[in-house]
Amino acid sequence: MSVSSSILRRISILGLLCVLVFSAATAQEEPMPEFNNHETTDEKEFDAGAVILHHVMDDHIWHLSDGHYGTIYLPVIAYTSEGLKVFSSHHFYNEHHEAVLEHEGLKLEHNHIIEISTGKAVLDLSITKNVAMLFINAILLIVVFTAVAKGYKKNKGKAPSGIQSFFEPIILFVRDEVVKPNIGHHYEKFFPYMLTLFFFILFGNLLGLLPGAGNLTGNIAVTLSLALLTFIITNVNGNKAYWSHIFWTPGVPLPLRLVILPVEIIGVFTKPISLTIRLFVAITAGHIVLLSLICLTFIFGSIWVGFGSSIIVLFISLIELLVAGIQAYVFTLFTSLYIGMAIADHDHH
């Protein structure tokens, strides 16, 4: 009981610290106002939509804070008709951080690199903001769980301590409450993937709540990649009973089988689609809500609106911390269910 209380206290403290950091940073680093270009400086209007999309979408430039030294120009790697070209993205941007410049026959249009001579998009292999966040997330996972593994070896046969004592109950929860009940007695084969999936999504969700961070798990390409991995693992490991239920459902009259067959085939592909959209929508919607509330301060130009929106943002940030954990849990749970159904043995009488 004391161990559980200690764990709960640590989780509560961590959540509170994340909220305080987020709240403090949003108060100090408000979104950089963006304005309509056709108006003078005194008449320019704040464009909340541009601000929100700038923070939610991927980009070749990373704004950590306002000003020249708060901007990171990421490397551009483009394969064109003339071969591979590698250079810094600052060649595309002017002093106002507007992507209006051309470099080496390339230009940036709507965040896509276009070859000027052909007018077509090139093969873009650049390190964008979300790719950089992907590397940060992966490095953090490696560092944290290397420390957890060392702690396990050091404290073998003893009570866990340090960072191991924080993550071990979460690992056991994923194993005993998510993976093992849904996959069954073959769960050991898939457990490493499940843990990687759970903590990759969890860390990505939490890092995305930090000021200036990229929207990693709110990028549909990332969620689609995770869903495709689940799709491949599920169907590659599917046994004879799994495929027979899809293509020739036992115990069903022949005329009805002709109706069920296309439904079952469609169901195979709708599973990864649902995984993709669920995570993408939940995370992106949360970011848009938070940014919309912050933008109210600039729209109304009132300190009282700013104070009220900050209070609301604080409470919604708490909800977002909860959503970060729930979405990691849900994605892992459904992946376990799909794999469990694919490898389960069915007895027919």
Number of C-alpha atoms within 10 A of each C-alpha: 6 7 10 10 10 13 17 13 12 13 13 12 12 12 17 15 12 19 22 14 15 18 20 14 14 18 14 10 14 16 22 14 15 15 17 13 9 8 10 10 10 6 10 13 16 18 15 20 13 14 18 19 12 15 20 22 16 19 21 24 23 20 22 15 17 13 11 11 9 11 15 17 19 19 17 22 20 21 17 19 11 8 7 11 12 13 14 15 21 21 17 21 17 11 8 9 14 11 20 13 13 15 14 11 12 21 21 21 11 8 13 15 23 22 22 15 9 11 11 12 18 17 15 15 14 21 20 22 22 23 18 17 20 20 12 15 20 17 11 14 16 12 10 14 15 12 15 21 13 12 17 19 11 12 13 10 8 9 9 18 14 10 15 19 17 17 16 15 15 14 14 12 13 19 18 12 12 20 27 19 14 20 24 16 11 13 18 14 10 16 17 12 14 23 17 14 19 22 21 19 26 22 20 24 25 19 21 23 23 17 19 18 20 28 25 29 31 26 20 17 13 19 23 20 13 19 22 18 14 25 20 12 17 21 16 12 13 18 15 13 19 18 14 11 16 19 15 16 19 13 10 11 9 12 8 10 18 14 10 18 16 12 12 18 12 12 13 15 12 12 17 24 16 15 22 23 15 16 26 22 16 16 23 19 14 19 20 16 14 20 22 18 19 25 25 17 19 19 16 12 12 11 11 11 18 20 14 14 18 21 14 14 23 17 12 17 23 15 12 22 18 13 18 25 17 13 20 20 19 16 24 25 19 19 27 25 18 22 24 24 19 22 20 18 12 11 6 7 4
